[in-house]
């Protein structure tokens, strides 16, 4: 089983989650965060 690291791109320079990627509740992600996920995950099936 392989894992795709979508966590690291969500972090700022100090290793904390980037606030601008989350809604006001700090739980749900914004469209910008889903765009990051797409960028990270989309190439994976082609690499296998």
mmCIF file of the N, C-alpha and C atoms, coordinates in Angstrom:
data_MODEL
# 
_entry.id   MODEL 
# 
loop_
_atom_site.group_PDB 
_atom_site.id 
_atom_site.type_symbol 
_atom_site.label_atom_id 
_atom_site.label_alt_id 
_atom_site.label_comp_id 
_atom_site.label_asym_id 
_atom_site.label_entity_id 
_atom_site.label_seq_id 
_atom_site.pdbx_PDB_ins_code 
_atom_site.Cartn_x 
_atom_site.Cartn_y 
_atom_site.Cartn_z 
_atom_site.occupancy 
_atom_site.B_iso_or_equiv 
_atom_site.pdbx_formal_charge 
_atom_site.auth_seq_id 
_atom_site.auth_comp_id 
_atom_site.auth_asym_id 
_atom_site.auth_atom_id 
_atom_site.pdbx_PDB_model_num 
ATOM 1   N N  . UNK A 1 1  ? 0.840   -1.164 0.000   1.00 0.00 ? 1  UNK A N  1 
ATOM 2   C CA . UNK A 1 1  ? 0.000   0.000  0.000   1.00 0.00 ? 1  UNK A CA 1 
ATOM 3   C C  . UNK A 1 1  ? 0.888   1.230  0.000   1.00 0.00 ? 1  UNK A C  1 
ATOM 4   N N  . UNK A 1 2  ? 0.540   2.189  -0.817  1.00 0.00 ? 2  UNK A N  1 
ATOM 5   C CA . UNK A 1 2  ? 1.273   3.448  -0.883  1.00 0.00 ? 2  UNK A CA 1 
ATOM 6   C C  . UNK A 1 2  ? 0.450   4.560  -0.246  1.00 0.00 ? 2  UNK A C  1 
ATOM 7   N N  . UNK A 1 3  ? 1.144   5.554  0.237   1.00 0.00 ? 3  UNK A N  1 
ATOM 8   C CA . UNK A 1 3  ? 0.498   6.715  0.825   1.00 0.00 ? 3  UNK A CA 1 
ATOM 9   C C  . UNK A 1 3  ? 0.982   7.966  0.104   1.00 0.00 ? 3  UNK A C  1 
ATOM 10  N N  . UNK A 1 4  ? 0.088   8.922  -0.045  1.00 0.00 ? 4  UNK A N  1 
ATOM 11  C CA . UNK A 1 4  ? 0.420   10.196 -0.671  1.00 0.00 ? 4  UNK A CA 1 
ATOM 12  C C  . UNK A 1 4  ? 0.418   11.249 0.425   1.00 0.00 ? 4  UNK A C  1 
ATOM 13  N N  . UNK A 1 5  ? 1.503   11.985 0.546   1.00 0.00 ? 5  UNK A N  1 
ATOM 14  C CA . UNK A 1 5  ? 1.627   13.012 1.584   1.00 0.00 ? 5  UNK A CA 1 
ATOM 15  C C  . UNK A 1 5  ? 0.932   14.294 1.140   1.00 0.00 ? 5  UNK A C  1 
ATOM 16  N N  . UNK A 1 6  ? -0.299  14.475 1.601   1.00 0.00 ? 6  UNK A N  1 
ATOM 17  C CA . UNK A 1 6  ? -1.019  15.717 1.336   1.00 0.00 ? 6  UNK A CA 1 
ATOM 18  C C  . UNK A 1 6  ? -0.921  16.657 2.531   1.00 0.00 ? 6  UNK A C  1 
ATOM 19  N N  . UNK A 1 7  ? -0.301  16.184 3.600   1.00 0.00 ? 7  UNK A N  1 
ATOM 20  C CA . UNK A 1 7  ? -0.197  16.971 4.833   1.00 0.00 ? 7  UNK A CA 1 
ATOM 21  C C  . UNK A 1 7  ? 0.883   18.047 4.732   1.00 0.00 ? 7  UNK A C  1 
ATOM 22  N N  . UNK A 1 8  ? 2.058   17.676 4.276   1.00 0.00 ? 8  UNK A N  1 
ATOM 23  C CA . UNK A 1 8  ? 3.187   18.605 4.235   1.00 0.00 ? 8  UNK A CA 1 
ATOM 24  C C  . UNK A 1 8  ? 2.890   19.880 3.442   1.00 0.00 ? 8  UNK A C  1 
ATOM 25  N N  . UNK A 1 9  ? 2.237   19.796 2.278   1.00 0.00 ? 9  UNK A N  1 
ATOM 26  C CA . UNK A 1 9  ? 1.944   21.039 1.554   1.00 0.00 ? 9  UNK A CA 1 
ATOM 27  C C  . UNK A 1 9  ? 0.977   21.970 2.292   1.00 0.00 ? 9  UNK A C  1 
ATOM 28  N N  . UNK A 1 10 ? 0.316   21.462 3.321   1.00 0.00 ? 10 UNK A N  1 
ATOM 29  C CA . UNK A 1 10 ? -0.625  22.271 4.096   1.00 0.00 ? 10 UNK A CA 1 
ATOM 30  C C  . UNK A 1 10 ? 0.062   23.058 5.202   1.00 0.00 ? 10 UNK A C  1 
ATOM 31  N N  . UNK A 1 11 ? 1.356   22.857 5.393   1.00 0.00 ? 11 UNK A N  1 
ATOM 32  C CA . UNK A 1 11 ? 2.069   23.463 6.514   1.00 0.00 ? 11 UNK A CA 1 
ATOM 33  C C  . UNK A 1 11 ? 2.804   24.733 6.111   1.00 0.00 ? 11 UNK A C  1 
ATOM 34  N N  . UNK A 1 12 ? 2.943   25.636 7.083   1.00 0.00 ? 12 UNK A N  1 
ATOM 35  C CA . UNK A 1 12 ? 3.734   26.847 6.850   1.00 0.00 ? 12 UNK A CA 1 
ATOM 36  C C  . UNK A 1 12 ? 5.191   26.573 7.232   1.00 0.00 ? 12 UNK A C  1 
ATOM 37  N N  . UNK A 1 13 ? 6.020   27.577 7.189   1.00 0.00 ? 13 UNK A N  1 
ATOM 38  C CA . UNK A 1 13 ? 7.454   27.421 7.458   1.00 0.00 ? 13 UNK A CA 1 
ATOM 39  C C  . UNK A 1 13 ? 7.742   26.937 8.876   1.00 0.00 ? 13 UNK A C  1 
ATOM 40  N N  . UNK A 1 14 ? 6.831   27.202 9.804   1.00 0.00 ? 14 UNK A N  1 
ATOM 41  C CA . UNK A 1 14 ? 7.040   26.763 11.188  1.00 0.00 ? 14 UNK A CA 1 
ATOM 42  C C  . UNK A 1 14 ? 6.425   25.392 11.463  1.00 0.00 ? 14 UNK A C  1 
ATOM 43  N N  . UNK A 1 15 ? 5.883   24.758 10.428  1.00 0.00 ? 15 UNK A N  1 
ATOM 44  C CA . UNK A 1 15 ? 5.311   23.428 10.590  1.00 0.00 ? 15 UNK A CA 1 
ATOM 45  C C  . UNK A 1 15 ? 3.867   23.415 11.063  1.00 0.00 ? 15 UNK A C  1 
ATOM 46  N N  . UNK A 1 16 ? 3.232   24.563 11.068  1.00 0.00 ? 16 UNK A N  1 
ATOM 47  C CA . UNK A 1 16 ? 1.835   24.670 11.489  1.00 0.00 ? 16 UNK A CA 1 
ATOM 48  C C  . UNK A 1 16 ? 0.927   24.682 10.259  1.00 0.00 ? 16 UNK A C  1 
ATOM 49  N N  . UNK A 1 17 ? -0.306  24.191 10.409  1.00 0.00 ? 17 UNK A N  1 
ATOM 50  C CA . UNK A 1 17 ? -1.239  24.250 9.281   1.00 0.00 ? 17 UNK A CA 1 
ATOM 51  C C  . UNK A 1 17 ? -1.452  25.688 8.815   1.00 0.00 ? 17 UNK A C  1 
ATOM 52  N N  . UNK A 1 18 ? -1.470  25.887 7.521   1.00 0.00 ? 18 UNK A N  1 
ATOM 53  C CA . UNK A 1 18 ? -1.662  27.221 6.941   1.00 0.00 ? 18 UNK A CA 1 
ATOM 54  C C  . UNK A 1 18 ? -3.117  27.651 7.126   1.00 0.00 ? 18 UNK A C  1 
ATOM 55  N N  . UNK A 1 19 ? -3.332  28.677 7.911   1.00 0.00 ? 19 UNK A N  1 
ATOM 56  C CA . UNK A 1 19 ? -4.676  29.127 8.281   1.00 0.00 ? 19 UNK A CA 1 
ATOM 57  C C  . UNK A 1 19 ? -5.529  29.474 7.070   1.00 0.00 ? 19 UNK A C  1 
ATOM 58  N N  . UNK A 1 20 ? -4.926  30.016 6.028   1.00 0.00 ? 20 UNK A N  1 
ATOM 59  C CA . UNK A 1 20 ? -5.707  30.443 4.866   1.00 0.00 ? 20 UNK A CA 1 
ATOM 60  C C  . UNK A 1 20 ? -6.299  29.282 4.078   1.00 0.00 ? 20 UNK A C  1 
ATOM 61  N N  . UNK A 1 21 ? -5.874  28.067 4.392   1.00 0.00 ? 21 UNK A N  1 
ATOM 62  C CA . UNK A 1 21 ? -6.390  26.896 3.693   1.00 0.00 ? 21 UNK A CA 1 
ATOM 63  C C  . UNK A 1 21 ? -7.609  26.285 4.374   1.00 0.00 ? 21 UNK A C  1 
ATOM 64  N N  . UNK A 1 22 ? -8.028  26.864 5.490   1.00 0.00 ? 22 UNK A N  1 
ATOM 65  C CA . UNK A 1 22 ? -9.161  26.335 6.240   1.00 0.00 ? 22 UNK A CA 1 
ATOM 66  C C  . UNK A 1 22 ? -10.235 27.391 6.419   1.00 0.00 ? 22 UNK A C  1 
ATOM 67  N N  . UNK A 1 23 ? -11.452 26.923 6.531   1.00 0.00 ? 23 UNK A N  1 
ATOM 68  C CA . UNK A 1 23 ? -12.578 27.821 6.797   1.00 0.00 ? 23 UNK A CA 1 
ATOM 69  C C  . UNK A 1 23 ? -12.473 28.329 8.231   1.00 0.00 ? 23 UNK A C  1 
ATOM 70  N N  . UNK A 1 24 ? -13.374 29.207 8.606   1.00 0.00 ? 24 UNK A N  1 
ATOM 71  C CA . UNK A 1 24 ? -13.337 29.838 9.926   1.00 0.00 ? 24 UNK A CA 1 
ATOM 72  C C  . UNK A 1 24 ? -13.380 28.823 11.066  1.00 0.00 ? 24 UNK A C  1 
ATOM 73  N N  . UNK A 1 25 ? -13.981 27.659 10.839  1.00 0.00 ? 25 UNK A N  1 
ATOM 74  C CA . UNK A 1 25 ? -14.066 26.653 11.906  1.00 0.00 ? 25 UNK A CA 1 
ATOM 75  C C  . UNK A 1 25 ? -12.748 25.904 12.112  1.00 0.00 ? 25 UNK A C  1 
ATOM 76  N N  . UNK A 1 26 ? -11.754 26.170 11.245  1.00 0.00 ? 26 UNK A N  1 
ATOM 77  C CA . UNK A 1 26 ? -10.416 25.549 11.315  1.00 0.00 ? 26 UNK A CA 1 
ATOM 78  C C  . UNK A 1 26 ? -10.467 24.022 11.173  1.00 0.00 ? 26 UNK A C  1 
ATOM 79  N N  . UNK A 1 27 ? -11.588 23.523 10.676  1.00 0.00 ? 27 UNK A N  1 
ATOM 80  C CA . UNK A 1 27 ? -11.760 22.090 10.481  1.00 0.00 ? 27 UNK A CA 1 
ATOM 81  C C  . UNK A 1 27 ? -11.921 21.762 8.998   1.00 0.00 ? 27 UNK A C  1 
ATOM 82  N N  . UNK A 1 28 ? -12.782 22.501 8.336   1.00 0.00 ? 28 UNK A N  1 
ATOM 83  C CA . UNK A 1 28 ? -13.075 22.239 6.935   1.00 0.00 ? 28 UNK A CA 1 
ATOM 84  C C  . UNK A 1 28 ? -12.151 23.034 6.023   1.00 0.00 ? 28 UNK A C  1 
ATOM 85  N N  . UNK A 1 29 ? -11.757 22.380 4.931   1.00 0.00 ? 29 UNK A N  1 
ATOM 86  C CA . UNK A 1 29 ? -10.798 22.987 4.014   1.00 0.00 ? 29 UNK A CA 1 
ATOM 87  C C  . UNK A 1 29 ? -11.481 23.890 2.993   1.00 0.00 ? 29 UNK A C  1 
ATOM 88  N N  . UNK A 1 30 ? -10.711 24.830 2.471   1.00 0.00 ? 30 UNK A N  1 
ATOM 89  C CA . UNK A 1 30 ? -11.192 25.717 1.413   1.00 0.00 ? 30 UNK A CA 1 
ATOM 90  C C  . UNK A 1 30 ? -10.922 25.077 0.050   1.00 0.00 ? 30 UNK A C  1 
ATOM 91  N N  . UNK A 1 31 ? -11.434 25.699 -0.983  1.00 0.00 ? 31 UNK A N  1 
ATOM 92  C CA . UNK A 1 31 ? -11.190 25.226 -2.349  1.00 0.00 ? 31 UNK A CA 1 
ATOM 93  C C  . UNK A 1 31 ? -9.697  25.251 -2.674  1.00 0.00 ? 31 UNK A C  1 
ATOM 94  N N  . UNK A 1 32 ? -8.970  26.211 -2.112  1.00 0.00 ? 32 UNK A N  1 
ATOM 95  C CA . UNK A 1 32 ? -7.521  26.284 -2.351  1.00 0.00 ? 32 UNK A CA 1 
ATOM 96  C C  . UNK A 1 32 ? -6.817  25.036 -1.838  1.00 0.00 ? 32 UNK A C  1 
ATOM 97  N N  . UNK A 1 33 ? -7.260  24.530 -0.706  1.00 0.00 ? 33 UNK A N  1 
ATOM 98  C CA . UNK A 1 33 ? -6.643  23.319 -0.158  1.00 0.00 ? 33 UNK A CA 1 
ATOM 99  C C  . UNK A 1 33 ? -6.949  22.118 -1.032  1.00 0.00 ? 33 UNK A C  1 
ATOM 100 N N  . UNK A 1 34 ? -8.173  22.012 -1.502  1.00 0.00 ? 34 UNK A N  1 
ATOM 101 C CA . UNK A 1 34 ? -8.505  20.903 -2.396  1.00 0.00 ? 34 UNK A CA 1 
ATOM 102 C C  . UNK A 1 34 ? -7.700  20.987 -3.695  1.00 0.00 ? 34 UNK A C  1 
ATOM 103 N N  . UNK A 1 35 ? -7.399  22.182 -4.144  1.00 0.00 ? 35 UNK A N  1 
ATOM 104 C CA . UNK A 1 35 ? -6.557  22.345 -5.335  1.00 0.00 ? 35 UNK A CA 1 
ATOM 105 C C  . UNK A 1 35 ? -5.150  21.808 -5.076  1.00 0.00 ? 35 UNK A C  1 
ATOM 106 N N  . UNK A 1 36 ? -4.634  22.035 -3.877  1.00 0.00 ? 36 UNK A N  1 
ATOM 107 C CA . UNK A 1 36 ? -3.320  21.489 -3.506  1.00 0.00 ? 36 UNK A CA 1 
ATOM 108 C C  . UNK A 1 36 ? -3.385  19.968 -3.511  1.00 0.00 ? 36 UNK A C  1 
ATOM 109 N N  . UNK A 1 37 ? -4.429  19.412 -2.939  1.00 0.00 ? 37 UNK A N  1 
ATOM 110 C CA . UNK A 1 37 ? -4.584  17.955 -2.920  1.00 0.00 ? 37 UNK A CA 1 
ATOM 111 C C  . UNK A 1 37 ? -4.589  17.398 -4.340  1.00 0.00 ? 37 UNK A C  1 
ATOM 112 N N  . UNK A 1 38 ? -5.365  18.040 -5.230  1.00 0.00 ? 38 UNK A N  1 
ATOM 113 C CA . UNK A 1 38 ? -5.417  17.583 -6.628  1.00 0.00 ? 38 UNK A CA 1 
ATOM 114 C C  . UNK A 1 38 ? -4.033  17.575 -7.253  1.00 0.00 ? 38 UNK A C  1 
ATOM 115 N N  . UNK A 1 39 ? -3.279  18.631 -7.018  1.00 0.00 ? 39 UNK A N  1 
ATOM 116 C CA . UNK A 1 39 ? -1.939  18.747 -7.596  1.00 0.00 ? 39 UNK A CA 1 
ATOM 117 C C  . UNK A 1 39 ? -1.024  17.627 -7.092  1.00 0.00 ? 39 UNK A C  1 
ATOM 118 N N  . UNK A 1 40 ? -1.163  17.262 -5.828  1.00 0.00 ? 40 UNK A N  1 
ATOM 119 C CA . UNK A 1 40 ? -0.317  16.232 -5.222  1.00 0.00 ? 40 UNK A CA 1 
ATOM 120 C C  . UNK A 1 40 ? -0.778  14.826 -5.611  1.00 0.00 ? 40 UNK A C  1 
ATOM 121 N N  . UNK A 1 41 ? -2.080  14.603 -5.636  1.00 0.00 ? 41 UNK A N  1 
ATOM 122 C CA . UNK A 1 41 ? -2.621  13.257 -5.829  1.00 0.00 ? 41 UNK A CA 1 
ATOM 123 C C  . UNK A 1 41 ? -2.767  12.877 -7.305  1.00 0.00 ? 41 UNK A C  1 
ATOM 124 N N  . UNK A 1 42 ? -3.098  13.811 -8.159  1.00 0.00 ? 42 UNK A N  1 
ATOM 125 C CA . UNK A 1 42 ? -3.395  13.500 -9.565  1.00 0.00 ? 42 UNK A CA 1 
ATOM 126 C C  . UNK A 1 42 ? -2.302  12.715 -10.284 1.00 0.00 ? 42 UNK A C  1 
ATOM 127 N N  . UNK A 1 43 ? -1.020  13.025 -10.108 1.00 0.00 ? 43 UNK A N  1 
ATOM 128 C CA . UNK A 1 43 ? 0.011   12.284 -10.841 1.00 0.00 ? 43 UNK A CA 1 
ATOM 129 C C  . UNK A 1 43 ? 0.246   10.862 -10.335 1.00 0.00 ? 43 UNK A C  1 
ATOM 130 N N  . UNK A 1 44 ? -0.241  10.525 -9.173  1.00 0.00 ? 44 UNK A N  1 
ATOM 131 C CA . UNK A 1 44 ? 0.099   9.241  -8.550  1.00 0.00 ? 44 UNK A CA 1 
ATOM 132 C C  . UNK A 1 44 ? -0.332  8.039  -9.382  1.00 0.00 ? 44 UNK A C  1 
ATOM 133 N N  . UNK A 1 45 ? -1.569  7.958  -9.880  1.00 0.00 ? 45 UNK A N  1 
ATOM 134 C CA . UNK A 1 45 ? -1.921  6.765  -10.681 1.00 0.00 ? 45 UNK A CA 1 
ATOM 135 C C  . UNK A 1 45 ? -1.029  6.587  -11.910 1.00 0.00 ? 45 UNK A C  1 
ATOM 136 N N  . UNK A 1 46 ? -0.581  7.663  -12.498 1.00 0.00 ? 46 UNK A N  1 
ATOM 137 C CA . UNK A 1 46 ? 0.286   7.578  -13.671 1.00 0.00 ? 46 UNK A CA 1 
ATOM 138 C C  . UNK A 1 46 ? 1.676   7.063  -13.315 1.00 0.00 ? 46 UNK A C  1 
ATOM 139 N N  . UNK A 1 47 ? 2.086   7.264  -12.065 1.00 0.00 ? 47 UNK A N  1 
ATOM 140 C CA . UNK A 1 47 ? 3.411   6.834  -11.624 1.00 0.00 ? 47 UNK A CA 1 
ATOM 141 C C  . UNK A 1 47 ? 3.436   5.347  -11.291 1.00 0.00 ? 47 UNK A C  1 
ATOM 142 N N  . UNK A 1 48 ? 2.306   4.740  -11.123 1.00 0.00 ? 48 UNK A N  1 
ATOM 143 C CA . UNK A 1 48 ? 2.245   3.331  -10.703 1.00 0.00 ? 48 UNK A CA 1 
ATOM 144 C C  . UNK A 1 48 ? 2.341   2.400  -11.871 1.00 0.00 ? 48 UNK A C  1 
# 
